Amino acid sequence: MPVIATGEELVSLLRSARQIEIAFESLAEWSGYVDAPNEDFRSTLFNMITESQRHRTMVDSLISMVNASSPAPGAPLTPRAMDFKNKNEAQIMSEIGKYEKLAFDLYSQILQAVKESDLKVLLRDEKNANGFISTLEKLISEEKNHMDLAAKFSSTGTWAYKV
């Protein structure tokens, strides 16, 4: 990912990440949770959903640290409707795993770009740089964990990713 030149660009990327987290919290995921008979699967899905809610809050915190006068709203992501009716655990987690991989990749790319960018320009207070980076690293770590959890139940058993 190229260097991020302005706070507005960074906010736009973070808003995309926020939309991914919001999409994951949708009723479709809760429907998959409610319909699942396997208690281990239900517990895993519940944890992924609630962590996604916390991720949204973390992204909101990151956005508040960015030095952006009037960030452009950016094009909203159109969430793909997920229908988990009549699908088994492997099919459900395969679908969820795609979103986890997308979030993982986006957070990883943002982190790489932020590290190569001028944080004095991007952040309201340069003192927040370590916290900003550590929050992104935590999000990446948790998304990696979500991919691993999805792989545990998916038919493929793995997700290709780089750490």
VENCORZI-V992255 format. One record per backbone hydrogen bond with DSSP energy under -1.0 kcal/mol. NH is the residue of the N-H (numbers start at 1). CO is the residue of the C=O. E is the energy in kcal/mol with one decimal. If there is no record, write none. Layout:
nh: <NH:NH>
co: <CO:CO>
e: <E:E>
//
This chain:
nh: <10:11:12:13:14:15:16:17:18:19:20:21:22:23:24:25:26:30:31:32:33:34:35:42:43:44:45:46:47:48:49:50:51:52:53:54:55:56:57:58:59:60:61:62:63:64:65:66:67:68:87:92:93:94:95:96:97:98:100:101:102:103:104:105:106:107:108:109:110:111:112:113:114:115:116:117:119:121:122:123:124:128:129:132:133:134:135:136:137:138:139:140:141:142:143:144:145:146:147:148:149:150:151:152:154>
co: <6:7:8:9:10:11:12:13:14:15:16:17:18:19:20:21:23:26:27:28:29:30:31:38:39:40:41:42:43:44:45:46:47:48:49:50:51:52:53:54:55:56:57:58:59:60:62:63:122:66:84:88:89:90:91:92:93:94:96:97:98:99:100:101:102:103:104:105:106:107:108:109:110:111:112:114:117:118:118:119:65:125:126:128:129:130:131:132:133:134:135:136:137:138:139:140:141:142:143:144:145:146:147:148:150>
e: <-1.7:-2.9:-2.1:-1.9:-2.5:-2.7:-1.6:-1.9:-2.4:-2.2:-1.7:-2.1:-2.5:-2.5:-1.8:-1.1:-1.3:-1.4:-2.9:-2.2:-2.0:-2.8:-2.4:-2.6:-2.6:-2.3:-2.8:-2.7:-2.4:-2.3:-2.4:-2.6:-2.4:-1.8:-1.7:-1.7:-2.5:-2.1:-1.4:-2.2:-2.7:-2.3:-1.9:-2.1:-2.7:-1.9:-1.0:-1.2:-3.5:-1.4:-1.7:-2.4:-2.9:-2.0:-1.8:-2.4:-2.8:-1.1:-2.1:-2.4:-2.0:-2.6:-2.7:-2.9:-2.5:-2.8:-2.4:-2.6:-2.6:-2.6:-2.4:-2.5:-2.9:-2.4:-1.1:-1.1:-1.0:-1.2:-1.7:-2.4:-3.1:-2.5:-1.8:-2.8:-2.6:-2.8:-2.1:-1.9:-2.5:-2.1:-2.4:-2.5:-2.4:-2.6:-2.5:-2.3:-2.0:-2.2:-2.4:-2.2:-2.5:-2.7:-2.4:-1.7:-1.6>
//
